[in-house]
Amino acid sequence: MNCEKKLVNILVLKPLSRFRANDTQIFFQEKRDPVTGARLGIKEPVTLFINNAGDFNEFPLECVQCVIVRTDEPTWSLVCGKRIKISVGFKVLLLVKFADSNTYELITLPDDIGTRVTTLYDLTEVQVSRSIIQTMQIVGDRFIFTMSIPFSEFEGTIPAGDDFDVIITLRNMTWNADIGETGFHGTGSPPVPSSRVDLSIFYDILVQIATEEEITVTGTVG
C-alpha cells in the first residue's frame, strides 16, 4: 500500500519555566510547641497509633514492611495572578507485621483511622508548613496535599496573562517509618493497646509552566 507524505500541523506544550522541589514531604503533621501547644508551621512525621494484634491487643507492631501511595491526577490553579497552587489527593497503604505473628496485614489510610488507627492530631484540620506554603489534611476519603508556589520560585520565563498550562510530575517516592513505644492510645473507649509509628512520605516534585505551540511535521497518510 502506498503512503502519501504530507505536512501535518500539531499542537505541543512547550515548557517555559520550571520549579523543582526534591524530597518534598507530602505526608506530614504540623509541629506544636510542647508547652503551649501553639502551631509552629513546621513539618514533622505523622504520628500514628496502630492497634496491636491479638484478641487482647497483646501483639505490638514489629515492622512496616512496605508503604504504597496511590495518588490522584494532580490539579493546579492560578492564585491572584502571582502564584501556582498545586493539589494532589492520595491514599496510603501500609503492609505491617506484628510480633509473634507470621502473617502480614494491610492498613489503608485514611480509611482505617478511627477503626484500627488513631492519630496524634486531628488530620481533618489543615496541617501547615510555611516554607513555600504547603498544607495536608483529610478531605473525604483521602489526604490532600497542596503547595502554593510564587512565580519568583520558578526558573525561566513566566508567560504574560493566564494563557498557559501547568505540567505537574511526582517521582521517586520514599518513606520513613520509626516504630516507637506501645501504650493505651488505640481506638475504643477506653483506648486499646497500640504501637506508635512516626511516618513520613516524600516525593520529588516538578512543576512546569508551558504554552501551546504549533509545529509542522512530515506525516504519512495510508
Secondary structure, DSSP 8 states (H G I E B T S, - for coil): ---EEEEEEEEEEEEEEEEEEEEEEEE-EEEE-TTT--EEEEEE-EEEEEE-BSTTS-B-EEEEEEEEEEE---EEEEETTTEEEEEEEEEEEEEEEETT-S-EEEEEETTTBTTTEEESS-TTS-EEETTTTEEEEEETTEEEEEEEEEGGG-EE---STT--EEEEEEEEEEEEEEEEEEES-SSTTTT--EEEEEEEEEEEEEEEEEEEEEEEEEEEE-
